[in-house]
Amino acid sequence: MDGGSGGGEAWRGAVSPAARYAESGGASLTWENLTAVLPGGGGRATKKLVQGLYGYAVPGRVVAIMGPSGSGKSTLLDSLSGRLARNVVLTGKVLLNGKKRRLDYGIVAYVTQENVLLGTLTVRETVTYSALLRLPSSTRKAEVRRIVDETLDEMGLRECADRHIGTWHLRGISGGEKKRLSIALEILTRPRLLFLDEPTSGLDSAAAFSVVQTLRQLAVDGGRTVVSSVHQPSSEVFALFDDLCLLSSGECVYFGDAKLATQFFAETGFPCPSRRNPSDHFLRCVNSDFDDVAATMKGSMKLRAEAELDPLLKYSTSEIRERLVDKYRISDYAMMVRSTIHEITKIEGVMEDVIRGSQASWLKQLRTLTSRSFTNMSRDLNYYWLRIIIYIVMAICLGTIYYDVGTSYTAIQARASCGGFVSGFMTFMSIGGFPSFIEEMKVFTLERQNGHYGVAAYIISNFLSSMPFLLAVSWASASITYWMVKFRPGFSYFAFFALNLYGGVSVIESLMMIISALVPNFLMGLILGAGVIGIMMLTSGFFRLLPELPKIFWRYPVSYIVYGSWGLKVCRIAYRYRSFTNPEMQAQYCNVAAAARRAGTRTT
């Protein structure tokens, strides 16, 4: 069959996407001769990720980017949305409403494959906080509630609006509802262009159908332009897509109306069986993994018999893919795509003023982030509550071991050991908050990339929201240990002791946040954090006096524990001299004080 004539007749009977765009207005995206190359280096050859791609996305239609793993789906999606890695060289044209514009940092909405959400919040709280971070500061509370309710209704989340998203100890919403919530967060500001990276991944057929059906409603009812990558949809889900971009090894196998894809394959000589899912058939033709399966079954007599009936078994996947790619390049389908791109770029659409990122003021962002972070910390048992319990138990154990240690010569060393444990090991336990830091860092990375807020607002809000919990940890531990060991009497000294512990815990919290930003892996982060804190303990002066440490680097107080121990010695050593009545004990104390001065500690 002649692919050119069949394709032309089919296209003449289809609705022109350009005509639909002209009627509705909105955002229309086109790309021409799009090629992404990963430069070689260090013995590696240059690799073409995608090459020579043409296509378009218009309002009211959903474009599906489909293909096997490694075909270039994510590369094409990132190229169109402006999120391509910096080390990848992109050539070709990407036009929005016929003009070249930068599509990143809040200009378009992008829904990642992973649902990056705070599980302690409810669905309504999640959407509300996102709205407060992005809507103008002048927006009234009633208007914010209206926008949130409309978004929840639009995504079908009204029934689960007051349910928690879910954590390891708290049952939450389903996977499909989480995906729709992720989409709801991106459409709050009513973007005209929406990108999604495999929104049906990990969902069952019913949940996947619900998500794609919602996307179709957003496109048709809201006049939005939707582009989504998808791996292997069911037949029901595939029927919801308007346009199909089928990729294989970075090349375009087919682009056009999704309903006409089966006709193109039939014209090329690979018709889709009547009882087979079209998407399964397309991927069977272009996925080279099936060659490995066929090779292992080569000796099967039954397979050889089936090969006579199934044309796909007569050729290798590379041969089928090559025939499809070559046929598409010269077909009327490809010519119609380029003609449609030309029509779209000629239309003078209204170019809306796109506001990058958030419209809220910096102070409003700070208040919102502080409130959200405090709510998350107060509801997450693993964040602070469990650690507070462990700190109290550890303080009781420490207090009973050094209970009323006395004023003898050996008591001086005992008090020094107690202070070393307080300033070293008790602050070390703050490393337990690392898993929670990892989850928060994922949310920060996504929202920062979308331009919701800046780094300064996030850091300050995290500090302010964690301060009450860290003060509670320090005060509870200090109030038990200080009075049981009987350090220097006086509330001012006790307050100094507690604040000193708070400073050490805060340093470790900050250190683990830095590590979570550098090493976003749970196990590696714990190993790195424990190693860094171990080095600080070695250079703290408890195991060897600071003047005796080898030069050049270790001579200087690089450990936060040094400063904490200096402060604690005010509470535990200076007071003891006035308690000694025996001249021999006072002389022994003077020797200890002299050693402390050599270590850099000031005694009174």
C-alpha positions as CSV (number, residue, x, y, z in Angstrom):
1,M,0.0,0.0,0.0
2,D,1.2,3.5,-0.8
3,G,1.9,5.3,2.5
4,G,1.7,8.7,0.9
5,S,-1.8,8.6,-0.5
6,G,-3.3,6.9,2.5
7,G,-1.8,9.4,4.9
8,G,-3.0,12.4,2.8
9,E,-6.6,11.2,2.8
10,A,-6.5,10.6,6.5
11,W,-5.1,14.0,7.3
12,R,-7.6,15.7,5.1
13,G,-10.4,14.2,7.2
14,A,-8.8,15.3,10.5
15,V,-9.4,18.4,12.4
16,S,-6.6,20.9,11.9
17,P,-4.8,21.6,15.2
18,A,-3.8,25.1,13.8
19,A,-7.5,25.9,13.3
20,R,-8.3,24.8,16.8
21,Y,-5.6,27.0,18.2
22,A,-6.8,30.0,16.1
23,E,-10.2,29.7,17.6
24,S,-9.2,29.2,21.3
25,G,-6.0,31.2,21.6
26,G,-3.6,30.3,24.4
27,A,-0.2,28.8,24.3
28,S,1.0,26.9,21.2
29,L,4.4,25.2,21.2
30,T,6.3,24.1,18.1
31,W,9.7,22.5,17.7
32,E,11.7,22.1,14.5
33,N,14.8,20.0,13.7
34,L,15.3,19.6,17.5
35,T,18.6,17.8,18.3
36,A,20.2,17.2,21.7
37,V,23.8,16.1,21.9
38,L,25.8,14.9,24.9
39,P,29.4,15.9,24.1
40,G,32.1,13.3,24.5
41,G,35.1,13.6,26.8
42,G,37.4,11.4,28.7
43,G,37.4,8.7,26.1
44,R,33.6,8.8,25.6
45,A,32.1,9.3,22.2
46,T,29.6,12.0,21.5
47,K,26.0,10.7,21.9
48,K,22.9,12.0,20.2
49,L,20.0,11.9,22.6
50,V,17.4,13.1,20.1
51,Q,17.8,14.1,16.5
52,G,15.8,15.9,13.9
53,L,12.5,16.1,15.7
54,Y,9.5,18.1,14.5
55,G,6.2,18.6,16.3
56,Y,3.7,20.8,18.0
57,A,1.4,21.1,21.0
58,V,-1.7,23.3,20.8
59,P,-4.5,24.3,23.3
60,G,-7.2,21.8,23.9
61,R,-5.2,18.8,22.9
62,V,-3.0,16.3,24.9
63,V,0.3,15.2,23.3
64,A,1.7,11.9,24.4
65,I,5.4,11.3,24.1
66,M,5.8,7.5,24.0
67,G,8.7,5.1,23.4
68,P,10.8,2.4,25.1
69,S,13.3,3.1,27.8
70,G,16.2,5.2,26.5
71,S,14.3,6.4,23.5
72,G,14.6,10.1,24.4
73,K,11.2,10.8,26.0
74,S,12.6,12.6,29.0
75,T,15.2,14.4,26.9
76,L,12.5,15.8,24.6
77,L,10.3,16.8,27.5
78,D,13.2,18.6,29.2
79,S,14.2,20.3,26.0
80,L,10.7,21.7,25.5
81,S,10.3,22.8,29.1
82,G,13.7,24.4,29.4
83,R,15.0,21.9,32.0
84,L,17.7,20.2,29.9
85,A,21.0,19.5,31.7
86,R,23.7,22.1,31.2
87,N,26.1,19.7,29.7
88,V,23.7,18.8,26.8
89,V,23.9,20.9,23.6
90,L,20.5,21.7,22.1
91,T,20.0,22.8,18.5
92,G,16.9,23.6,16.6
93,K,13.9,25.9,17.2
94,V,11.5,25.8,20.1
95,L,8.8,28.5,19.7
96,L,5.9,29.6,21.9
97,N,3.2,31.3,20.0
98,G,5.6,31.7,17.1
99,K,8.3,33.4,19.1
100,K,11.4,32.2,20.8
101,R,11.0,32.4,24.6
102,R,12.8,30.9,27.6
103,L,10.5,28.3,29.1
104,D,11.8,27.8,32.7
105,Y,11.5,29.0,36.3
106,G,7.8,29.3,36.6
107,I,6.9,30.2,33.0
108,V,5.5,26.7,32.4
109,A,4.1,24.1,34.8
110,Y,6.1,20.9,35.1
111,V,5.0,17.8,37.1
112,T,7.8,15.4,37.9
113,Q,7.5,11.7,37.9
114,E,8.0,11.4,41.6
115,N,5.4,12.9,43.9
116,V,7.4,15.3,46.0
117,L,5.0,16.1,48.9
118,L,5.1,16.6,52.7
119,G,3.2,13.6,54.1
120,T,2.2,15.2,57.4
121,L,0.1,17.9,55.7
122,T,-3.5,17.4,54.4
123,V,-4.4,17.8,50.8
124,R,-6.1,21.2,51.5
125,E,-3.1,22.4,53.5
126,T,-0.7,21.5,50.8
127,V,-2.6,23.4,48.2
128,T,-3.2,26.3,50.5
129,Y,0.5,26.7,51.4
130,S,1.5,26.5,47.7
131,A,-1.1,29.2,46.9
132,L,0.2,31.5,49.7
133,L,3.7,31.1,48.4
134,R,2.9,32.1,44.8
135,L,-0.2,34.3,44.7
136,P,0.2,38.1,45.2
137,S,0.5,39.3,48.8
138,S,-2.5,41.5,48.2
139,T,-4.8,38.5,47.7
140,R,-7.3,38.2,50.4
141,K,-7.9,35.0,52.5
142,A,-11.3,34.5,51.0
143,E,-9.9,34.7,47.5
144,V,-7.2,32.2,48.3
145,R,-9.8,29.8,49.7
146,R,-11.9,30.2,46.6
147,I,-8.9,29.4,44.3
148,V,-7.9,26.4,46.5
149,D,-11.5,25.1,46.4
150,E,-11.7,25.5,42.6
151,T,-8.4,23.7,42.1
152,L,-9.5,20.8,44.4
153,D,-12.8,20.5,42.5
154,E,-11.0,20.7,39.1
155,M,-8.7,17.8,40.1
156,G,-11.4,15.8,41.8
157,L,-9.8,16.0,45.3
158,R,-12.7,17.5,47.3
159,E,-13.5,14.2,49.0
160,C,-10.0,13.7,50.3
161,A,-9.2,17.4,50.9
162,D,-9.0,17.0,54.7
163,R,-7.0,13.7,54.7
164,H,-3.3,13.6,55.3
165,I,-1.0,12.7,52.4
166,G,0.6,9.9,54.4
167,T,3.9,9.0,56.1
168,W,5.4,5.8,57.4
169,H,3.3,6.0,60.5
170,L,0.2,7.7,59.1
171,R,-2.1,6.2,56.5
172,G,-2.8,8.7,53.7
173,I,-4.3,9.1,50.2
174,S,-3.8,6.7,47.3
175,G,-1.2,6.9,44.6
176,G,-3.6,8.3,42.0
177,E,-4.7,11.0,44.4
178,K,-1.1,12.0,45.1
179,K,-0.5,12.3,41.4
180,R,-3.6,14.5,41.0
181,L,-2.4,16.6,44.0
182,S,1.0,17.1,42.3
183,I,-0.9,18.3,39.2
184,A,-3.1,20.6,41.3
185,L,-0.1,22.3,42.8
186,E,1.1,23.2,39.3
187,I,-2.2,24.5,37.9
188,L,-2.9,26.9,40.9
189,T,-1.7,29.9,38.9
190,R,-3.6,28.8,35.8
191,P,-0.6,28.1,33.5
192,R,-1.4,27.8,29.8
193,L,1.3,25.1,29.2
194,L,1.6,21.9,31.3
195,F,4.4,19.3,31.1
196,L,4.2,16.0,32.8
197,D,6.9,13.3,33.2
198,E,5.2,9.8,33.1
199,P,2.2,10.7,35.3
200,T,0.8,7.2,35.1
201,S,4.0,5.5,36.4
202,G,3.4,3.2,39.3
203,L,-0.4,3.5,39.1
204,D,-3.0,0.8,38.4
205,S,-5.1,1.0,35.3
206,A,-8.1,2.7,37.1
207,A,-5.9,5.3,38.7
208,A,-3.9,5.9,35.5
209,F,-7.2,6.4,33.6
210,S,-8.4,8.9,36.2
211,V,-5.2,10.9,36.0
212,V,-5.2,11.1,32.2
213,Q,-8.9,11.8,32.1
214,T,-8.3,14.8,34.4
215,L,-5.5,16.0,32.1
216,R,-7.8,15.8,29.1
217,Q,-10.5,17.9,31.0
218,L,-7.8,20.5,31.8
219,A,-6.9,20.7,28.1
220,V,-10.4,20.7,26.7
221,D,-12.3,22.7,29.3
222,G,-9.5,25.0,30.4
223,G,-7.9,25.6,27.0
224,R,-4.5,24.4,28.2
225,T,-1.7,22.9,26.2
226,V,-0.7,19.5,27.8
227,V,2.4,17.5,26.9
228,S,3.1,14.3,28.7
229,S,5.6,11.5,28.4
230,V,4.1,8.0,29.0
231,H,5.8,4.6,28.9
232,Q,3.1,2.0,28.0
233,P,-0.5,3.1,28.6
234,S,-3.5,0.8,28.5
235,S,-5.8,0.9,25.5
236,E,-8.3,3.0,27.5
237,V,-5.6,5.5,28.5
238,F,-4.2,5.6,25.0
239,A,-7.6,6.5,23.6
240,L,-7.6,9.7,25.7
241,F,-4.5,11.2,23.9
242,D,-5.1,13.5,21.0
243,D,-1.6,13.5,19.4
244,L,1.2,10.9,19.6
245,C,4.9,11.4,19.4
246,L,6.5,7.9,19.1
247,L,10.3,7.8,19.6
248,S,12.9,5.1,19.3
249,S,16.7,5.6,19.8
250,G,16.2,9.4,19.7
251,E,14.4,9.4,16.3
252,C,10.8,10.1,15.5
253,V,8.9,7.0,14.3
254,Y,5.6,8.8,14.1
255,F,4.1,12.2,15.0
256,G,0.5,13.1,14.4
257,D,-3.1,12.3,15.4
258,A,-3.0,9.3,17.8
259,K,-6.0,7.7,16.1
260,L,-4.1,7.6,12.8
261,A,-1.0,5.9,14.1
262,T,-2.4,2.4,13.6
263,Q,-3.2,3.4,10.0
264,F,0.4,4.5,9.5
265,F,1.8,1.2,10.8
266,A,-0.6,-0.7,8.6
267,E,0.5,1.2,5.5
268,T,4.2,0.5,6.4
269,G,3.4,-3.3,6.6
270,F,3.0,-3.8,10.3
271,P,-0.7,-3.7,11.0
272,C,-2.0,-3.8,14.6
273,P,-4.0,-7.0,15.4
274,S,-7.6,-6.3,16.2
275,R,-7.4,-7.6,19.8
276,R,-4.0,-6.0,20.7
277,N,-3.5,-2.7,22.6
278,P,-2.2,-0.2,20.0
279,S,0.5,1.2,22.4
280,D,1.7,-2.4,23.0
281,H,1.9,-3.0,19.3
282,F,3.8,0.3,18.7
283,L,6.4,-0.5,21.4
284,R,6.7,-4.1,20.2
285,C,7.8,-2.7,16.8
286,V,10.5,-0.3,18.1
287,N,11.7,-1.9,21.3
288,S,15.0,-3.7,20.7
289,D,14.6,-5.7,24.0
290,F,12.2,-8.1,22.1
291,D,15.2,-9.2,19.9
292,D,16.8,-10.7,23.0
293,V,13.6,-12.5,23.9
294,A,13.3,-13.9,20.3
295,A,16.9,-15.0,20.4
296,T,16.4,-17.1,23.5
297,M,13.3,-18.7,21.9
298,K,14.9,-19.3,18.5
299,G,14.9,-23.1,18.8
300,S,11.2,-23.3,19.6
301,M,9.2,-25.1,16.9
302,K,6.0,-23.3,18.0
303,L,7.7,-19.9,17.6
304,R,8.8,-20.7,14.1
305,A,5.2,-21.7,13.3
306,E,3.9,-18.4,14.7
307,A,6.5,-16.5,12.7
308,E,4.8,-17.5,9.5
309,L,1.6,-15.8,10.7
310,D,3.0,-12.8,12.6
311,P,5.0,-10.4,10.4
312,L,6.8,-8.9,13.4
313,L,8.6,-12.2,14.0
314,K,10.1,-12.2,10.5
315,Y,12.2,-9.1,11.1
316,S,14.4,-7.9,13.8
317,T,13.4,-4.8,15.8
318,S,16.2,-2.7,14.2
319,E,14.9,-3.6,10.7
320,I,11.3,-2.7,11.7
321,R,12.4,0.5,13.3
322,E,14.5,1.5,10.3
323,R,11.6,0.9,7.9
324,L,9.2,2.9,10.1
325,V,11.6,5.9,10.4
326,D,12.4,6.0,6.7
327,K,8.7,5.6,5.7
328,Y,7.6,8.4,8.1
329,R,10.2,10.8,6.8
330,I,8.8,10.7,3.3
331,S,5.1,10.3,4.2
332,D,2.3,12.8,4.1
333,Y,2.1,12.5,7.9
334,A,5.5,14.2,8.2
335,M,4.7,16.7,5.5
336,M,1.4,17.6,7.3
337,V,3.3,18.1,10.6
338,R,5.7,20.6,9.0
339,S,2.8,22.3,7.3
340,T,0.9,22.6,10.5
341,I,4.0,24.0,12.3
342,H,4.3,26.6,9.6
343,E,0.6,27.6,10.0
344,I,0.9,27.9,13.8
345,T,4.0,30.1,13.6
346,K,2.2,32.5,11.2
347,I,-0.8,33.0,13.6
348,E,-0.4,36.2,15.6
349,G,-1.6,35.0,19.0
350,V,-1.9,37.2,22.1
351,M,1.4,37.0,24.0
352,E,0.5,37.1,27.6
353,D,2.8,38.7,30.1
354,V,4.2,35.7,32.0
355,I,5.2,36.3,35.6
356,R,8.2,34.3,36.6
357,G,8.0,32.4,39.8
358,S,6.2,33.7,42.9
359,Q,4.2,37.0,43.2
360,A,4.3,36.9,47.0
361,S,6.5,39.3,48.9
362,W,9.6,37.9,50.7
363,L,8.1,38.4,54.1
364,K,5.0,36.5,53.2
365,Q,7.1,33.7,51.8
366,L,9.0,33.6,55.1
367,R,5.9,33.5,57.2
368,T,4.3,30.8,55.0
369,L,7.4,28.6,54.9
370,T,7.9,29.0,58.7
371,S,4.3,28.0,59.4
372,R,4.5,25.0,57.0
373,S,7.8,23.8,58.3
374,F,6.6,24.1,62.0
375,T,3.4,22.2,61.1
376,N,5.5,19.5,59.5
377,M,7.9,19.2,62.4
378,S,5.2,19.1,65.0
379,R,3.3,16.3,63.2
380,D,6.3,14.1,62.2
381,L,7.2,11.8,65.1
382,N,10.6,11.1,63.7
383,Y,11.6,14.7,63.3
384,Y,11.8,16.0,66.9
385,W,9.4,14.2,69.3
386,L,11.2,10.9,69.2
387,R,14.5,12.7,69.6
388,I,13.2,14.6,72.6
389,I,12.3,11.4,74.3
390,I,15.7,9.9,73.6
391,Y,17.4,13.1,74.9
392,I,15.4,12.9,78.1
393,V,16.3,9.2,78.7
394,M,19.9,9.9,77.9
395,A,19.9,12.9,80.3
396,I,18.5,10.7,83.1
397,C,21.1,8.1,82.5
398,L,23.9,10.7,82.5
399,G,22.5,12.3,85.7
400,T,22.3,9.0,87.5
401,I,25.9,8.0,86.5
402,Y,27.4,11.4,87.7
403,Y,24.8,12.0,90.4
404,D,26.2,14.3,93.1
405,V,29.7,13.6,92.0
406,G,31.1,15.6,94.8
407,T,34.1,17.9,95.2
408,S,37.1,15.5,95.4
409,Y,40.1,15.5,93.1
410,T,38.6,12.7,91.0
411,A,35.4,14.7,90.8
412,I,37.2,17.3,88.6
413,Q,37.9,14.6,86.0
414,A,34.4,13.2,86.3
415,R,32.9,16.7,85.7
416,A,35.1,17.1,82.7
417,S,34.0,13.8,81.3
418,C,30.4,14.7,81.9
419,G,30.8,18.0,80.1
420,G,32.5,16.3,77.3
421,F,29.7,13.9,76.9
422,V,27.1,16.7,77.0
423,S,29.0,18.9,74.4
424,G,30.0,16.0,72.2
425,F,27.8,12.9,72.2
426,M,24.5,14.5,73.1
427,T,24.8,17.0,70.3
428,F,25.9,14.1,68.0
429,M,22.4,12.5,68.4
430,S,21.0,15.4,66.3
431,I,22.2,13.3,63.3
432,G,18.9,11.4,63.6
433,G,17.0,14.3,61.9
434,F,18.8,13.6,58.6
435,P,16.0,11.5,57.0
436,S,13.6,14.3,57.5
437,F,16.1,16.8,56.0
438,I,16.3,14.6,52.9
439,E,12.5,14.8,52.4
440,E,12.4,18.5,53.0
441,M,15.3,19.1,50.6
442,K,13.4,17.3,47.8
443,V,10.5,19.7,48.3
444,F,12.8,22.7,48.4
445,T,14.7,21.6,45.2
446,L,11.4,21.3,43.2
447,E,9.9,24.5,44.5
448,R,13.1,26.4,44.1
449,Q,13.4,25.2,40.5
450,N,9.8,26.4,39.9
451,G,10.7,29.8,41.3
452,H,8.4,29.7,44.3
453,Y,10.9,31.2,46.7
454,G,14.6,31.8,47.3
455,V,17.3,30.1,49.3
456,A,17.4,32.8,52.1
457,A,13.7,32.5,52.9
458,Y,13.9,28.7,53.2
459,I,17.0,28.7,55.4
460,I,15.7,31.4,57.8
461,S,12.2,29.8,58.0
462,N,13.8,26.4,58.8
463,F,15.8,28.0,61.5
464,L,12.8,29.8,63.0
465,S,10.5,26.8,62.9
466,S,13.1,24.4,64.5
467,M,14.1,26.8,67.3
468,P,11.2,25.9,69.7
469,F,12.0,22.2,69.3
470,L,15.7,22.6,69.8
471,L,15.2,24.8,72.8
472,A,12.9,22.1,74.2
473,V,15.5,19.5,73.6
474,S,18.2,21.6,75.2
475,W,16.2,22.8,78.2
476,A,14.8,19.3,79.0
477,S,18.2,17.7,78.9
478,A,20.0,20.5,80.8
479,S,17.3,20.7,83.5
480,I,17.8,17.0,84.3
481,T,21.6,16.7,84.0
482,Y,22.6,20.1,85.5
483,W,20.9,19.7,88.8
484,M,21.5,15.9,89.2
485,V,25.3,16.4,88.7
486,K,25.2,19.6,90.8
487,F,27.1,22.0,88.6
488,R,27.6,25.6,89.7
489,P,24.5,26.9,91.5
490,G,22.5,29.7,90.1
491,F,19.9,30.0,87.4
492,S,22.1,32.2,85.2
493,Y,24.7,29.5,85.0
494,F,22.0,26.8,84.3
495,A,20.6,29.0,81.5
496,F,24.2,29.4,80.1
497,F,24.6,25.6,80.2
498,A,21.3,25.0,78.4
499,L,22.0,27.7,75.7
500,N,25.4,26.2,75.2
501,L,23.8,22.8,74.5
502,Y,21.3,24.5,72.2
503,G,24.2,26.0,70.3
504,G,25.9,22.7,69.8
505,V,22.6,21.0,68.7
506,S,21.9,23.8,66.3
507,V,25.4,23.5,64.7
508,I,24.8,19.8,64.1
509,E,21.3,20.5,62.6
510,S,22.9,23.0,60.2
511,L,25.7,20.6,59.3
512,M,23.2,17.8,58.5
513,M,21.2,20.2,56.3
514,I,24.3,21.1,54.4
515,I,25.1,17.4,53.9
516,S,21.6,16.6,52.8
517,A,22.0,19.3,50.1
518,L,25.3,17.8,49.0
519,V,24.6,14.1,49.4
520,P,20.8,13.5,48.8
521,N,21.2,9.8,49.8
522,F,20.2,8.5,53.2
523,L,23.0,6.0,53.9
524,M,25.8,8.1,52.4
525,G,24.6,11.2,54.3
526,L,24.7,9.4,57.6
527,I,28.2,8.0,56.9
528,L,29.5,11.5,55.9
529,G,27.8,13.2,58.8
530,A,29.1,10.7,61.4
531,G,32.6,11.1,59.9
532,V,32.6,14.9,60.1
533,I,31.4,14.9,63.6
534,G,33.9,12.2,64.6
535,I,36.7,14.5,63.3
536,M,35.3,17.4,65.4
537,M,35.3,15.1,68.5
538,L,39.0,14.2,68.0
539,T,40.0,17.9,67.8
540,S,37.8,19.0,70.6
541,G,40.5,19.0,73.3
542,F,39.0,16.2,75.4
543,F,41.3,13.5,74.1
544,R,44.4,15.6,73.6
545,L,45.1,19.2,74.7
546,L,44.8,21.7,71.9
547,P,48.5,23.0,72.2
548,E,49.7,19.4,71.8
549,L,47.8,18.8,68.6
550,P,50.1,18.5,65.5
551,K,50.6,21.5,63.4
552,I,49.5,23.0,60.9
553,F,45.8,22.3,60.6
554,W,44.9,20.5,63.8
555,R,46.5,23.1,66.0
556,Y,43.6,25.5,65.5
557,P,40.1,25.0,67.1
558,V,38.2,23.7,64.0
559,S,35.6,21.9,66.2
560,Y,32.4,23.4,67.5
561,I,32.8,21.2,70.5
562,V,35.9,23.2,71.6
563,Y,33.8,26.3,72.1
564,G,31.1,24.4,73.8
565,S,33.6,22.8,76.2
566,W,35.2,26.2,77.0
567,G,31.8,27.5,78.0
568,L,30.9,24.4,80.1
569,K,34.1,24.7,82.1
570,V,32.9,28.0,83.5
571,C,30.0,26.1,85.0
572,R,31.9,23.0,86.2
573,I,35.6,24.0,87.1
574,A,35.7,27.6,88.2
575,Y,33.1,27.1,90.9
576,R,34.9,24.2,92.5
577,Y,37.9,26.1,93.8
578,R,35.7,27.9,96.4
579,S,34.3,24.5,97.5
580,F,37.7,23.0,98.4
581,T,38.6,23.5,102.1
582,N,41.7,21.2,102.0
583,P,44.9,23.1,100.9
584,E,46.1,19.9,99.1
585,M,42.9,19.7,97.1
586,Q,43.2,23.4,96.2
587,A,46.7,22.8,95.0
588,Q,45.5,19.9,92.9
589,Y,42.8,22.1,91.4
590,C,45.4,24.7,90.5
591,N,47.3,22.1,88.5
592,V,44.1,21.2,86.7
593,A,43.4,24.9,86.1
594,A,46.9,25.4,84.7
595,A,46.3,22.5,82.3
596,A,43.1,24.1,81.3
597,R,44.8,27.4,80.6
598,R,47.4,25.7,78.4
599,A,44.5,24.2,76.5
600,G,43.1,27.7,76.0
601,T,40.4,27.7,78.7
602,R,40.0,30.7,81.0
603,T,39.3,29.9,84.7
604,T,38.3,32.1,87.5
